[in-house]
Structures are given as C-alpha cells and as structure tokens.
Amino acid sequence: SSGINAEYGEHNHFGIVYHQPYCFIATQVEFVKMASSSVPKIQEVKDVTRIDRIGAHSHIRGLGLDDSLEARPVSQGMVGQAQARRAAGIILHMIREGKIAGRAILIAGQPGTGKTAIAMGMAQALGPETPFTMLSASEIFSLEMSKSEALTQAFRRSIGVRIKEEAEIIEGEVVEIQIDRPAGAGGSSSQAGGTRVGKLTLKTTDMETIYDLGQKMIDALGREKVQSGDVITIDKATGKISKLGRSFARARDYEVMGSSVKFVQCPEGELQKRKEVVHTVSMHEIDVINSRAQGFLALFAGDTGEIKAEVREQINTKVAEWREEGKAEIVPGVLFIDEVHMLDMECFSFLNRALEDDLAPILIMATNRGITTIRGTNYKGPHGLPIDLLDRLLIISTTPYSDKEIHQILKIRCEEEDVEMTEDALSLLTKIGMETSLRYAIHIITSSSLVTAKRKGTEVGVEDIRRVYDLFADIKRSVQYLKEYQSEFLFDETEESNKMIVDA
C-alpha cells in the first residue's frame, strides 16, 4: 500500500493535513488573513435535515423563456406578463455575458402583478454562481450602521470574484473501505487510548491503489457517508472529501436509493491529478475578512459593522492586479431592492453615484407606487423616485392579469401546496381573485384545504371556498365594514366624524 504525500503534516496518514491553519481563500489570495491559533475552537456543525417550506414564490423556477427569448404562456412557474418577462430575459442575457455593469432596471406595476416573481425568476435563471442579493428598502433604516454603509455592503455582496488556482487532488471510485480498531479496544477509540486506522481502495478505469487512513480521515469519510461504489475527490492540501455521486457500474445494484442519487462515470487515467479549482467569493466577504482581527471567522458573527474605505480601496487594487495577471475575474451580480420608494433622498443620491463605479452590479428595483411624495422631501415624483435617478433606469412595466392567467396561477399554486381542488371550486376561486385580489385568492387555497380536511374530504369543493370566503374578509369588504361602523372605532379621522365632534 502507498501512503498519501503528507507535505503539510507529521505522519503518512490521510488525516494529518489539518495541522495547517485554515485559510478562507486559496493560496493565491495573498492578503486574506489566516485564523490565529488563539481563536477559540469552533465546534463542528452537524448535518441538518433540510426543511422545504412553501413560500409565496417557491413555485418560480425561472423566467419561462425559450432560446429566442420569447416568453412561453406557462413555463417554469411563470404565467402571463410576456412583455415584462421578455425584457427581463434580455437583461438576463447581458448579465450572463458580463458585458454590462452599473445599469439599473425598475420594475413598476400595480400590486399583485408579479414584480417580485420576475426578480425571483431572474435569480433562479442566473444560478448559484452569480451573486444575487435581495433587499427590502425599509431594511436600510433598521440596521445599526449608516445608510450609505448599508447600501455599500449590499453592492459589494452583489459583486463576485472568481479566483482560479491549480490543486492536487485524488479522484476515483471507492472499491473498499477497511477500518481496524486497535487491539484491546473495548469501547470507543478515545476510551481505549488509541486511534483507529484503516485502508481505502480507490480505482479509475486504468489503475487501482490502496491508501492508508488516519483517524481524522476515517471521521471525514463517516461524515460524508462514503461507501463502496461512490466516486469521490480528496483535496491533498486540505483533506476535504467531496462526493461526486454513485458509479454507473452500481446503478443496477438492488439497493434502496432515493430519486436524488446522482450517477457519474468512473474517472479515467491517474488517481492523483492536478485540477483547476475555482473559488467564487463576494467582495463583501473579502472586505470582512481583511477588516477584522479574527479573519474569516467574522463572517459567522453576523454583525460585521462598518468597514473603512481604505480597506476597500486596497482590496479593489489587489483584485485589479489579479485580473491583469489572469488569476481572477469579476462576476457582476444583481442587487434587487424591493419597495424602492421607501428609500429617501440621501439613498437615491448614493445610488446615482454608486452606479458610476467600475465595480457596480446590475441594480434591479421594484415599486407599486404612482406619482407620490419622495421620502425626505416635499416634492412628488413618478413612483416616488427623483427624476435624475429615473433618467438612468430601464423601466419594465407589469400589467394586471387576465382571468385565464389568474386561473392558471391558482392551479400552479394548488400543485405547489399539494391541494386537490375541483374544477368548479377553482373557477369560483378565479372569480374571487378577479373581484378582490390575486393574493387574497392564493391565501384561500390552504385555508380551504384545512376546511376540507375537517369534513374528511379529499378535494376542495365550492362549499369549502365559500366557507373560507365568509370567514376571512378581503380588503374591499373590510373597508366597507369600516365605513359602516367607523364611529365605533377609536381615533376615527374621517371628515364626517370630525364634523360630528365640532357640531357636538
């Protein structure tokens, strides 16, 4: 058997590579600080079972466009808004090619016309490699930092840096894992005073090799639940194990495997090879690492505080050097600010300046306001935005949904929430959505399914929809109720009540 080349440790076992201090970015990131040995040890984070919650836009999978950027009637959870989706698709195409930066788009339309859904569709279509930051404008005023700093951090989160380096890895299919306990170990290895050792057999289509395993490497294999037939990679510099999937040779094994199991080909050539590794981090993460004494551990603290401009300038200079040397490239991401009319004049002035910066992401904003007062001033502007900022924007308008589109959206939401509904009930729900609002109709779906379960039914019927409609008032009925009983409420400020008080 042959041991791993232990350049970074003290023994010829797999588990020795952890002796070196951990660095957040690869060795090419020269200015990123390493964690000091005096930093308290962080406990290992256990695997947590993923919980999938159904959200307002969890059914959105993309923009629903074809290869010619034409909007399909119903696709990827998107319904209607063909013109707005096509406009968003053109912006998306430019973002992917990285040809534009510092541009701003405004999605404007009535409430409930799918503005946030379009932004979520863009995020899904861009994928995890492109930074996408979502922010509500009101959050700017609740953070314990200046408004300009909060916006700067949001901008920097939306700019990615893709850093390339070559790393030595071991890649192969697991043939066998043998773990031996020391003689006389009645309990765990820690109780016996010894450590477990073992052997790992890996193969490619051309060769097969046996490696000695140390205690830490055995633990890492256990955490990743590696077993025979898995195709894995091992980073020789860090000892990190990545499971790529199951080998196609094991596809016919009579095992209990879920639908999420990924099958891959057995690697070819040598087991040990050099591979180009790409690290994608945001500019904000690099800012935090270099502005705090604890280095990358500050990312887990949550409150990063304000970062000095000098630190950002040094980072910008270093990233520019990497770009010239071909070691890194900038990934312009997207910053989405919802309810942008909630920002004030100071924030709008900052956005005007920030969009002119070389390192600026694509800014997408959404608003449902008409001509209204600009926050922080006595002046009115379209959508609550100043004219000079509006002049920089590409404006995408959304229009109200038709009855057929609302019917299709409600059908998709029923599938997403796993609710069986009769066609008559769905037609009634569509009518309610047209007369009240789409959001109100969507809220009725889950409530009516609970009423159906109460009567031990299997499908939501018309009577269930009517029951829930009587229990929960929409905004029109609520306003009508207030008009009828306004005198019974406290602090009534209508003109009629004020007149009654004066007469009395």
Stockholm file with secondary structure:
# STOCKHOLM 1.0

chainA/1-504         SSGINAEYGEHNHFGIVYHQPYCFIATQVEFVKMASSSVPKIQEVKDVTRIDRIGAHSHIRGLGLDDSLEARPVSQGMVGQAQARRAAGIILHMIREGKIAGRAILIAGQPGTGKTAIAMGMAQALGPETPFTMLSASEIFSLEMSKSEALTQAFRRSIGVRIKEEAEIIEGEVVEIQIDRPAGAGGSSSQAGGTRVGKLTLKTTDMETIYDLGQKMIDALGREKVQSGDVITIDKATGKISKLGRSFARARDYEVMGSSVKFVQCPEGELQKRKEVVHTVSMHEIDVINSRAQGFLALFAGDTGEIKAEVREQINTKVAEWREEGKAEIVPGVLFIDEVHMLDMECFSFLNRALEDDLAPILIMATNRGITTIRGTNYKGPHGLPIDLLDRLLIISTTPYSDKEIHQILKIRCEEEDVEMTEDALSLLTKIGMETSLRYAIHIITSSSLVTAKRKGTEVGVEDIRRVYDLFADIKRSVQYLKEYQSEFLFDETEESNKMIVDA
#=GR chainA/1-504 SS CBCCCCTTSSSSSGGGGGGSCCCSSCTTCTTSCCCCTTSCCCCCCCCCCCCCCCCTTTTCCSCCBCTTSCBCSEETTEESCHHHHHHHHHHHHHHHHTCCCSCEEEEECCTTSSHHHHHHHHHHHHCTTSCEEEEEGGGGGTSSSCHHHHHHHHHHHTEEEEEEEEEEEEEEEEEEEEEECCTTCCSCHHHHTCCCEEEEEEECSSCEEEEEECHHHHHHHHHTTCCTTEEEEEETTTCCEEEEEEEGGGTTSCCCCCTTCCEECCCCSCSEEEEEEEEEEEHHHHHHHHHSTTGGGGGGTSCCCCCCHHHHHHHHHHHHHHHHHTSEEEEECEEEEESGGGSCHHHHHHHHHHTTSSSCCEEEEEECCCEEECTTSSCEEETTCCHHHHTTEEEEECCCCCHHHHHHHHHHHHHHTTCCBCHHHHHHHHHHHHHSCHHHHHHHHHHHHHHHHHTTCSSBCHHHHHHHHHHSCCHHHHHHHHHHSGGGSTTCCCHHHHHHHHHC
#=GC SS_cons         CBCCCCTTSSSSSGGGGGGSCCCSSCTTCTTSCCCCTTSCCCCCCCCCCCCCCCCTTTTCCSCCBCTTSCBCSEETTEESCHHHHHHHHHHHHHHHHTCCCSCEEEEECCTTSSHHHHHHHHHHHHCTTSCEEEEEGGGGGTSSSCHHHHHHHHHHHTEEEEEEEEEEEEEEEEEEEEEECCTTCCSCHHHHTCCCEEEEEEECSSCEEEEEECHHHHHHHHHTTCCTTEEEEEETTTCCEEEEEEEGGGTTSCCCCCTTCCEECCCCSCSEEEEEEEEEEEHHHHHHHHHSTTGGGGGGTSCCCCCCHHHHHHHHHHHHHHHHHTSEEEEECEEEEESGGGSCHHHHHHHHHHTTSSSCCEEEEEECCCEEECTTSSCEEETTCCHHHHTTEEEEECCCCCHHHHHHHHHHHHHHTTCCBCHHHHHHHHHHHHHSCHHHHHHHHHHHHHHHHHTTCSSBCHHHHHHHHHHSCCHHHHHHHHHHSGGGSTTCCCHHHHHHHHHC
//
